[in-house]
Amino acid sequence: MAASKPVEAAVVAAAAPGSGSGVGGGGGTAVPGTGGLPRWQLALAVGAPLLLGAGAMYLWSRQRRRRDTGGRGDAGGLKRNSERKTPEGRASPAPGSGHPEGPGAHLEMNSLDRAQAAKNKGNKYFKAGKYEQAIQCYTEAISLCPTEKNVDLSTFYQNRAAAFEQLQKWKEVAQDCTKAVELNPKYVKALFRRAKAHEKLDNKKECLEDVTAVCILEGFQNQQSMLLADKVLKLLGKEKAKEKYKNREPLMPSPQFIKSYFSSFTDDIISQPMLKGEKSDEDKDKEGEALEVKENSGYLKAKQYMEEENYDKIISECSKEIDAQGKYMAEALLLRATFYLLIGNANAAKPDLDKVISLKEANVKLRANALIKRGSMYMQQQEPLLSTQDFNTAADIDPQNADVYHHRGQLKILLDQVEEAVADFDECIRLRPESALAQAQKCFALYRQAYTGNNSSQIQAAMKGFEEVIKKFPRCAEGYALYAQALTDQQQFGKADEMYDKCIDLEPDNATTYVHKGLLQLQWKQDLDKGLELISKAIEIDNKCDFAYETMGTIEVQRGNMEKAIDMFNKAINLAKSEMEMAHLYSLCDAAHAQTEVAKKYGLKPPTL
């Protein structure tokens, strides 16, 4: 299975940062058994037998619940999701909150009764929108309440915080909620109100910790709190990724990744020398190139380094050709841009791609390839209009280029334009009937459409299509991989496992296949040891496989091993190929950090494996 094909593999993966994807923002497949949903929405959705609990599961939980309840967000009705603005009578009962007996009890009851009366008066003012008067009453209730009445006092502080909230006095809201939580540590209303105040005060870390505690206490069942958690996680992730990505050290992917990426193009001039044996006079061509290399052609030297898999020297050799304005300047610009993209430096790649595209005298295939790569880059940067424009321009200038339709088809899948995607795959197949990858992806597109629409007859037709593809192209690993995902959706786990084994037989050095097979073991047999063994094998094969580290991290979150999870996420962050991918990984890491802090402060832990 080609882990690095642009906007590719399972097609949805380009929307899934960190999917083992490469230049085009796609690559590794979606998590088996999830209907083709992107991994960033799932973290570790490997089937019903596993329990929720990772902060990374917020979005998936919300989507699953909305789907199951017709979009209401909660099977119990609207009450759970209603805006929490009103004050209340009492907090949830807590141990030791009953009224005392014995000497002095009567006087204490009178004090508490007076406090309750002040609170009730405050509630009336609150409901009438007279928040200043309400605050005065709640303050009186706090001063009258016996200090040992923790639950009652916490309610009064929380009610006063609600009134401060209506006046948008966020600092006071946070202070009163803190008092309430100190008195009643598992007070959901106070924790959530403080989380919202922290959000307004731009205290994202504190906000995340509070809302994480709320989500755990509510069993991840309240849409409102999970929406806030998801929002803060994304904001934190973007902030950290922006700073980290700006100062990151460029990192060359593994040789397998690079070769897999280039193999996704059939009309790419700059990659042709890598396709050994494709031309009958290849050796003669090599001899000619070797002579020119001695004449200081930086581009030809770079191609030689590609042959030798000495990828670290390619950018510098291309720069020599470009600086000298040599014979192969257009090719050197495109090759340098491609490797900038491979190391995750889109800012450096774009000017080179722009130049190639603007060179009217350049080979049209070079310009079309540059447009495909820039379009894929735009899609990774979540600029679908610019991406679509580049793909359409590529089709206009080189209408017989199968790569254009292949990669544009993947873009259309990401944009949920399945019919247009299928038309593009069909055109790619017409131009290159031997394109096994396009035929497999067409089947997967049709399958996703049928699966989403719950059309059983179309699902069966798509499954039959997969059988025909793997029969016709038994050497196409991607066909087996995509079929395995569809089989997992249909809970045909044994056959899916066989398909992954076929992938491994064909591409034993493809780490992402081992990760997917490991996830399948968790869903199918709940075999945690086997799943971890396979994912560890993926890391052994390719220690630059960010997908493997990320997946390992999400499993460790599920197991409650937060320190190890954070370590795995940090390793994936250092391997991230785009700022968007890095932001996603920081979100997972921050969710694990937040759970660690919540466990320390409140003794709260989500269910674990």
Order of alpha helices (4+ residues) and beta strands (2+ residues): alpha-alpha-alpha-alpha-alpha-alpha-alpha-alpha-alpha-alpha-alpha-alpha-alpha-alpha-alpha-alpha-alpha-alpha-alpha-alpha-alpha-alpha-alpha-alpha-alpha-alpha-alpha
